[in-house]
Amino acid sequence: MKKIFVISLVLLGVVACNNPEEAIKAYQQARTSMNVPSYQEKGDLSSLSVTPLLEMEPAEFAKTIGDFEKKYDSLLANTKNLPADFVANEKKNNAYYLLYFKSEYYLKHLDYAEEDAPIFKKIEEELSKVDTDNAADFDAYPSYKDLVSNLFNEKIRTYLRKYEFNDPWGKILADFNTLKSENIKKNLAFDLLEGISPISSDETNEALIALLKENTKDAELQQKDMLDYVISELNRLKAGQPFPPFEGVVDINDKPVSYKQLNLEGKAIFIDIWATYCPDCRKQLPALEELQQAYKGKPITFVSISADRDKEAWKAMVKEKKLSGVHLYASPEVKKLFNNLYDLRNIPRFMAVDKDGKIVSINAPMPSDTEKMAQLMSTLGL
């Protein structure tokens, strides 16, 4: 009879109890009965019975989240005899809980339509106000912990886009080092693993390796193995190591060509991996042409490998612009092999190999950077 009475009061928006312990129990029972996704672990929406929250249209999502917030506020306000500290704690928990789902939705719909911009701008504004350096809350609220992780990974994405060719992980690391909460830093540190790569400066790689080694001392074996693998891949592509030969490419006449078949022994090689659809790649074409003319007759071969999805578009541009050097094409399948072979993450990517077939730079400067290119050519003995 008592249970029926409590449920009836919940439906009326009121939960009345005689003492704080009963009030907390009634509140928790009422909260569980709401049609709200329960927080169990990151991204778990199993308790939402109709449309998964993250798949909703923006307007529907905004309304649903707003309804959740009203339900939480109403339940807290109308449950009598709740201790003040419990109410304060629950308000914070509910706020983090809803912000976490907003961050999940935002990250899932980054390419939103223009008409939905106001909804996403509002979410952006809310998320920008979150204090992501609260050590106590990080340990106390699971939803805050995952919210901080989401926001940090969104920050990584932003830096990678903004500083794509200018040591982005160095900027990410500098931002990470501003955190004061050691528990948060320890938890987020492994998200920096991706930064150990040829696109990072030597200083950034060294700092990241030192940081991750320190933070994986007590980690699971899997994390230690992943770190060891990433370091071994970085070392495999360091200056002085043998250049990994490629296969599976074709020339402009569709004839299969391998690295060895190019007969480049005794010559330095400057390789450009590019695509016609890539604006940054196209911007480098004039500088690359000038570079080739400047070193014409010198013991260096310029090899351009297209990663175009459309082979005919590549052929057309090479012929139309009368591009110099050796031109090869890597199909999407071969490009996947290049991703592993050279830790290729974005294009354009330039690589330099000396006359002995050793790597000089697996992430060489762009041709338009004349000062760094002059230094590179000097290193190649030209």
C-alpha angles and dihedrals in degrees: 000000000000091000091053089049092052093048090049090053090049090055088052090050094249130105114186122188135166100230140020095256092054091043092055091047092049091047093051091047091050092046091052091052092058120103091245127125108259117230110236104138138343112306096000108147097157095125095059100097105192119037118358106252095235093053095056123112111258096254092048091047092051091050093046094050089046090052091050090052092051091049092051094047093046094049093050092046095048100043104096125217097019111153113254093236090051091051092049091048093047093049090055092045092051092047093052090044093056093041089053091056090046089054091049091050093046093051091048094052104040092137094060124166120259093246090058094051096104092058093049093043088055091051090048090053092050093048092048090062095056115114102228095185103067107127096186095050091045089062096037104047121047091196091054089050092055091041090057090048091052093048092048092051091048088052089052090052091050094050092047090053096043098043099027095147099025107075095280093181090058088060091045091051092049089052091047090052091059089070112105099191109092093196090056093046091050092050095047098040096091090058085072093063092097089061092070096093146108091270090065123080119253090251092052093048092050092049093047093049092050091048095048094045089054092048096046097054090102096026128117118278091249092062092047090050091050091051092048090050094050091049091049090051091050091050091048089060099042124122111280095032120115111270109249106242118231129222137180098058126123133210126237089278091054092251113148112247132184129197091251092051091061088073095217098156113143093018132098115238131213112194127196120192107196146138135219092236092057113095094199089051093052091048090061096052097088092048091047090052091050090049092052092050091048092055098036110143092019121118095265131102123206113215121188117193117194120215092188120148087214110057093189092056088055093049091048094052094046091052097039095050093035090229116201129228133036112324122200135170129224116197119222088263092052091045088060087057089050089053088063098033096053102015086248110187104155142004147278093048120172124197132186126206126185127229090267093058094254124137115257095173128353088191103037124182121271116263090243090064094082096178095053091041090055089052091049093050089050089053088051089054095249 
